Amino acid sequence: MSNLLMVMPYRAYLAKAKAEGFRVGAVWDPKVAVEIFGGLAERYLDDVRAQADAFWEADFADPAGYERVLREAAREFGADLICHVGQEESMGLAARVAEDLGLAANSAESVHRLNDKVALRRLLEEHDLSPVKHADAPDWRSAAALLDGFELPVVVKPTQLSGSRGVVLVRDLAEFESWGAGLDETGYTGPVLVEEYLTGQEYSVETISVHGRHHVIGVTHKRLGAPPLFVEAGHAHPAPDSVDKDAIGAVVVAMLDAAGYRTGPAHTELRVTPAGPRIIESQARLGGDRIPRLVELATGIDLEGAVFASLAGRDPAPRSRPDVAWIHYFALPPGVLRSVSGLDEIRALPFVDELSFPFAPGARVPFTVDWRSRHGFVVVSAASHEEAAWRVTSVELLLQVSVDSLSEVSS
């Protein structure tokens, strides 16, 4: 039995790692848990602590302290492998420590090449893959001069944030400066990337790599909200048959080979432009937004379990179902929720796998500016995309909400 030290393991990951024969140690930052789980964070970490064979707390924002905890945990636990399975902001340091201790499934450089937006652009350019015009700067103020080299609009990105935070379409200098002021308010001071605006439908590719063999599990169709923020409004897995999934998958496999990525999950976003597939970004982790659950509902493949199978040297299981699955995010008017009904009826529908509605009467419904401020979701399964669309519509009809608009609240 191998000892697997995981950073940021979710509860389901612990059980699935154990099912693969690993003893599991867990490292979490309680502050990051609060950012993700809010008021449920303490209870969530208690559950993680109870399921894990060993548990450590670390401050991911303190690099020296974080590294010290990882090294002590690896020694005390007798770790055979260190694997970061959460958000990429704290993944790089864990990858470097794992490599230094000889406990890594992937080189730290390969993880950096996938997770860092600038490093990925340079890698793709070096290998003449998925060409996208781009330029980078150490901070947003320095990037203002780069706009003259692009045809507007352009996409601007903070390179060290995850979950599409701070990714905005800007049409002129005034919008660019407004974006920069927003970054200042969040405290972000790191490098930024300016890219040409790619047109075309967006997809993500879910892959599992095993000792350098890259398995394309599937292609997910992404529905994006209106620009300039590009917040996802929903996902469907697999993408419709009209999509050239082989061509999309081949670009991603070539990227993984170029990065030197060997073992584990990757989630890669791209657009199919008139000039062909163009990679937007990638991460050395599973996709968010319940995409692993969509994959399992539609295909029978347990992506979370496949992560730990890959660490044990086993290939992912083949597809066993021919269905589709959708996640649809609700879009409520911002304001104060007065009433809501239909939730129990929605949960009782046989095709609804999951319903999340995070508001109670009296709660403020925010503007949706990123994944954290979305208004809940429903996950449905169906035999076809047409049936899934109809089922989402039926859910929307059952969900009855009354919201006092912000103007009404302030008057």
N, C-alpha and C positions, 0 to 999 in steps of 0.2 A: 504494500500500500504506500503510495507517494503522498508527501506532505505538500499541499498547495496553499501558498500564502496569497490571498486575494485582496486587492485594494478596491474599496467601494462595491463589495458584492451585495446585490439585492437578495432578498430572502429566497426567491425561487432559485437563484444561482447556487446557494449553499446546498439545497437538497439535490440538485441535479449534479453538482460536482461529487457529492457523496455517492450518488447512484453510480457514478463512473469509477468509484473505487478510491477517491481521494479523501485523505484527512484534510480539513480546511481550517485555515486561520484567516481572520478578517481584520482589516484595517479601515477605519472610518474616521472622517472629520465630523464631529457633531454639528459644527456650524454649517457645513455643506449639506448635511442631512436636513437641517431646518430649512435651507433654501429650497430643497426638493420636496420635502414632506410637510413643511409648515408645522402646525401644532401637533401633528402625529409623529414627529421625528423621534422623540424620546422613546415612545412605545415601539417604534419601528426598530431602533437600535437595540432595544431590550430583546426583541425577537431575534435579531441577528446574533446578538451575544449568546442567547440560549441555544441557537442552532449550531454555532461555530464550535470547533474544538478548542479554539483560542481566539482572543479578541484584544485589539489594541486601538487606542485613540491617537490621532495625530492632527496637527494643524497644518493643512496643506498650504496655507499662505506663508508658513515659516519654513523655507527650504532646508535650512540646517536642521531644525527640529524634526521635520518630516523625514529627512534622510536618516537621522539617528534612530527614529522609531522603526523604520523599515529594516535597518541593519540589525537592531536588537531583536526585532520580531523574527527575522529570518534565522538568527542564531538560536534563540530560545525555542522556536518551533521545530528546528531541524528541517527547514524548508528545502524541498527538492526543486521547487519552481515558484517564481513570483510572477503574478499576472494581474495587471490592472484591468478591471472590467467596467469602469465607469466613465465619467466625463474626461475629455482629453486635456483639460487645463492642468490636471495633476498627474497625467499619465507619463509625461516625458521623464520626470525625475525618477519615477518608479522603474521605468524601462532602463535608465542608466544604472541604477543601483542593481537591478537584476542582472544586467550584463556584467557589471564589475564583479559580482559574486559568483558568476558562472551559473546563474539560475534563470536564464531568460529563454523564452520560446522564440523571440525575435530580437534582432539587433536593435539597439536604441536608435540608430540612424534610420532604419527602415520604418520604425514607428513615427519618428520625426518627419520623415518624408511624406507620410500619409496625412498626419494630423496638422502639420503646419501649412497654412495656405500658400505662403510664399515659397517654401521649400518644394511643395508639390508643383507649383507653376514652373519652377526652375527645372525640376526633374522631367516634367513633360516636354518642356522646350528642349532639354538636352537630348531626349530620345525621339524628338520629332513626333510626339504623340499629341493628338487632340489640341491643335494650336489655338491659343486664345491670347489676344493682345492684352498686355498687362504691364504694370509698373508698381513699385512699392516704395514706401518711405518710412522713416523711423517713427513718425507721428503724423497726425492728421494735418497739422499746420504745414508741415513740410510737403505734404502731398498736394497742396493746392496748386503748386506750379506744374504738377504733372497733367492737369486737366487739358492744358493747351495741346498736348500730344494725342488727344483722343477726340473722336466724334461723339458729341453728347447725344443722348444720355449715356452715363456710365454707371457701373455697379461699384460701390465702395464697401470695403469690409475691414473691420478690425481682425487681425490675423490670429489673435490669441483668445478669442471668445468662441464658445460652442453654441449649438442650437439656433443658428441663424441670427443670433443677437447682434444688432448693429449693422446688419447687411441691408443696404438701402440703395435704391435707384435715385440718382441725382441728375437733374436736367440743366442746372445752371449753378453758378458760383454761390448764389444766395442759398440754394438748397444744400450745397456742400457745406457751407459754414453753419447752417442750422444742424446738419448731421454732426459736425465736429463739436458743436456746443452740447449736443446730447451726449456724446462720448465723455466730455468733460464732467457732466453731471453724474455719470456712473463711476467716475474715477479712473477710467481706462486711459492709459498714457502710452500704450505700446504701439508697435508698427501697424501700418494699414496697407491695404492693397487696392489698386484701382484697376478695373477690368472692363473690357468692351462688353456692351450689353448683348447677350445672346438671346436670340428669338427661337421659339420652338417649344414643343411639349417637354416637360421635365419628368424625369424618372429617377428612381434609385435602384441600385443593384446590390443584392445581398449575397455575400460570398463567405465561404468557409475554406480556409487553406490548411492543408495537412502536409507538413514537410515539403513545402514548395509546390504542391499540387493544388491548384485553385479551382474550387467547385462553385460554379454559379448556381446558387439555389433558386434565384428567380429575379425578375424585374418587376418593380412596383411602380404603378402610375401615380403621379403626385398631382393633386389639385392645389394650385396656389391662390392665395388671396390677391387682392388688387395691389399693384405697385403703389408706393415705393417700397413697401416693407416685405413683400413676398412671404408672409406667414402662411404656412400650409393650412388649407381648409379641409383637406381629407387625403386619403390614400386608398388605392385599390390594388390588391394582389391576387393573381398575377396581372400584369398589364394585358390589354386586349391582344388577341391573336394577330391583329393587323400590324402590330409593332414588330420591327426586325430585332428580336431579342438576341439573336446570335451575334449581330454586328455590335450591339450595345455591350453584350457580355465580353466580346473579344477585346474591346478597348480597355475594359476594366482589368481583364487578365493581364494584358500587356503592361498596364500601369503597375500592378502588383509585382510582376516579374522585375520591372525596372527598379522598383523601390527596394527589392530584396526581401520582401515580406514572405515569411515562411509558414507560420502556423497561427490559426485563430480567425476571428471574424473581421470583416471589413464592410463598411456601409458607404457606398459611393454614389454621389448625386451627379447627374448630367442632364444636358438638354440635347435633343435631336434637332439640330439646326439644318437649314438648307444645304450646308456644306458637310453634314454628317454629325455623328455623336461628338459632343464636346463636354469634357469632364469639368464640373463646377468645383467640387471638393470631395474629399474622402476622409474617413476616420477609421482607425484600427479598433473598432468596437462594433457591437450590434446597433442597428438603427433604433431610434426612439419612436415616439408616436404609436406605440403598440404594434409596430411592423412585425416583430417576431410572432406575435399572436395571430396577425393576419396570415402570415406564412403557414402557421400550423393549422389554422382553420381551413385554408384553401388547399393545402398540399399534404397535410399529415406530418410534415417535417418539423421536428422540435428544434428550432434554431438555438435556443439557449442550451439544450442538452448537447447539441452538436459542437458547441464551443469546447465543452469538456471532453467530448469524444476526440476532438482534434488534438487536444493536449495529451491525450492518451495514445495518439497515433492512429485513430480510427477515422475512416471517411464517414461523411454524413449519410443517413439513410436515404433511400430513393423516395420520390413522390409516391404517395399512396391514394391521393384523392384528386378529383378533377374539378373542384369547386372554386369559387372566388370569395373574397372577403373584403369588406370596406370598413374604414373608419371615417366617420363624418363629424366635423366639429360644428357645434351650434354657434350661431352668430346673433346674439341678442343686442338690442339697443342699449347703449351705455346709460347708466342711471342707477336708481335704487329699486331693487326687486320688491314689488308689492305682493305678488302671489304667483304660485306655480302649481300646475296640476298635470296629471297624465303620467307621472313617473312610474307609478306602480303598474299601470297598464302597459307601458313600454317594456318594463322588465319582464312582464309575463309573456311577451311575444316569443314564440318558439325559435325565431331566427335571430333574436338579440342575444349576443354573447356577453356584452358588457355595456353598462350605461354609467356615465359619470356626469353628475350635475353638481357643481361645487358651491351653489348658492342656496341660502335659506331666505325667506322673506325678511326684508330689512337690510340685506347685504347690498353693498355697492357693486354693480356690474361695471368693470373697467372697459376702456377702449382696448382692443386687441392690438398689441404692438410686438409681441413675441409669443413663444410657446407657453410662457408662464401666465399670460393674461388671457388665454383662450377661455371659452365659456362652457366647457364640458364637451362630451362626445358620446357617440354611440358606435358600437362595433356590430356589424351584421354579417351573416354568411348567406350565400345563395348559390344557385346552380349556374347563374350567368350574370354578367354585368347589368343587363337590362333588369333582371329580377332584383339585384342588389339596389339599383337606383330606385325602383318602385318601393322597396322596403324602407329605404331611408326616407323617402317622401311620406310614407305612412307614419313613421316615427315623428317626423316634423309636425304632422297634422295632429298627433296626440299630445304633443308638448304644448301646453297653453301657459303663457307667462304674461304677466302685467308688470311693466316697468315704468316708474316715474322718470322722465327724462331729466338730464342734468339741469336744463333750464327751469323745469318745474320744481326741482329740489331746491335750487338756489333762490327761487322767487319767493 
